[in-house]
Amino acid sequence: MDATPGRFSSPTLYKHRFPHNGLLPEGNYCALTWGIVEEFGGMTTVILERSSAFAKEDNRRVEILTLAPEMKDGTREKELHSEGRLDRRVKIRNVWADLLTRRDRKLADMIGELEETEDPFDDVLPRTSGTWTETRTNTEGAVLQVDRYRSNGTLLVSDRQDMRRRGRRGGRRITLFDRKSRPIGQWSTARAFYHSWFDSVLAGKKSFLISDSSFAGGLIHDYRRDNVILCQVMHSHFLRDPSSGIYGELPPAKLEILSHLDSFDLVANLTNQQRKDMAQAQLATSNLRTVSNFTSDLHGNPDAARAPKHGAMIARLVHAKRVSDAVKAVHQASKVVPGIALDIYGDGKERVALETMTESLGMAGLVTFHGHTPGAKRKFLEASFSLLTSRSEGQGLVILESMSAGCIPIAYDIRYGPADIITDGVDGFLVKDGDVDALAEAISRITTMSEDERRTMRRAALRRASDFFANRIIMSWGKVFAEQSFDTLTPISNGVAELIEANVTLDGIDISVNIESPLSHHAEAAYLAWRSRKESHFGRIDGSIVMGRFNTTVPLSRFSDLPLGLIDISIDLVNGRDFHRIRISSDDSRIKNAIDHLTLYTTAHGNLSAKVHAPTGSAIES
């Protein structure tokens, strides 16, 4: 069912200050991020631009929820509005600014999770600094307590982080106070405290909560509410090493979200290829969708005069972007076509090394590093071609920005993005990943083409970019949001997964488990899941489940990249919005190990785990 303008408009169902245009289903729309610093990167840019596009294209209010204490004064919203970087219908709501200004009646909406078993005033730090924060640390400088005060001197929050033993970090108690210094609620984790704030902000209304970062996703994957659709956007490659196939190690920062993707109602990938690879890796069941980032219409003019030898590149100067390949390729192409110049916009820890390399190649006058440049994408309006040499991308937004400006992109054919966007030789050039010679050849080719040929490619690039303009992408968001359901979540307490038998052979692991869970008799999907205790390996394989009995076979090759050490094994059950992970209880008498390099065993807590004694790949070959 295609989303069309007005698809979701229904004036009889709601009354708003802004009559919505119907591109998005009705509900509250919120993005979550830690904070918005003065100089921010691509992900924050996407959050601001998407939120503004939701607001502008659908004429609605949108909120960006932030948690950073530094944003309590509310000035960032005003600054971003005045700079034109945020639509005025988008509001930034900070947890601390919100709690500091709430009346006591509204503070009571923060429902604590703990009974107040201790008088928190015994631990309150006296206000001596004159600032809103008082801090207690140990001799090594580790924070043990943070108390936050209102401007009138009354205590807002006391956050003690050494509850188990005073003076040593461990155990937490966060207490919220009203203006009469009465405790309102207590929480044992910052996560529970933030979840309570989300509850008070969303107030039981139908809402769509979007996470873009690993931090935000890790914080909310277990924030499951009937009235809230959770969405995680995957902005980068899902593997730590993109060259490792689809079963490699996960990025450590993303492990928490990638190992809990079925906890989200919706996981938005920027490209079809990444969505397909993640589905093949069985990281998620049925919630993966493709929704691209959008690009601004930069109104590129294909007929405008451009120096054919002038290139531009926007990239962070870090290892993952391989900017050195771009410099080497320009140097190599210049031997064939003298006078090729490249302007590089962006900064990073490799800048000094890159500038040194550029000078050693005699390219200092032709390759220029401009550092961080606000509005750098408009530089594509002046350039003839652009370069992308990253090791991996979630999509490659700079390619779209280049095309929108009528600047012809040349990109390594990496996962993910370039091949989803560029038609080689038509609206840009795809080059074999890591092939500097081929990159140099493409640069030489574009600089020596006739102006008519370049003009034809610029027009094609502009047409392709229009497929990613805001209105079309917001319609895509509307379509995937419309697929979501606010069905009541199944209450899930601790389930039981008991090992029946497990046999480990050179062919793999055959395993049977008896499961007792609210989902065990009507699960949409069931998986055996494992996670290494060292590094960040996680994997799943599906199996059959009949009348609560689960069976599957895991090829030993699935463990070939796991580090030596221990692996914890669980059962995952999925049914619609419901997700349940259960550790498998076991007994060694039910385990048969026929090989030495990987063995199953029962932990001291009575759970099933595995131990990798030697790399499984080499052991199998021997």
Secondary structure, DSSP 8 states (H G I E B T S, - for coil): ----TTTT--TTT---SS---SSS-SSEEEEEES---SS--HHHHHHHHHHHHHHHHHT--EEEEE--GGGTT-HHHHHHHHTTSS-TTEEEEEHHHHHHH--HHHHTTS--SS---S-GGGT-----SSSSEEEEE-TT--EEEEEEE-TTS-EEEEEE---SBTTB----EEEEE-TTS-EEEEESSHHHHHHHHHHHHHTT--EEEEE-SHHHHHHHTT---TTEEEEEEE-S-SSSSTTSTTSS---GGGHHHHTTGGGSSEEEESSHHHHHHHHHTTS-SS-EEE-----------TTS---TTEEEEE--SSGGG-HHHHHHHHHHHHHHSTT-EEEEEB--TTHHHHHHHHHHTT-TTTEEEEES-TTGGGGGGT-SEEEE--S--SS-HHHHHHHHTT-EEEEE--SSSHHHH--BTTTBEEE-TT-HHHHHHHHHHHHHS-HHHHHHHHHHHHHHHHTTSHHHHHHHHHHHHHT------------EEEEEEEEE-SSEEEEEEEEESTTTTS-SEEEEEEEESSTT-EEEEE-EEETTEEEEEEEGGGGTT--SEEEEEEEEEEETTEEEEEEEE--GGGEEE--SSEEEEE-TTSBEEEEE-S-HHHHHH-
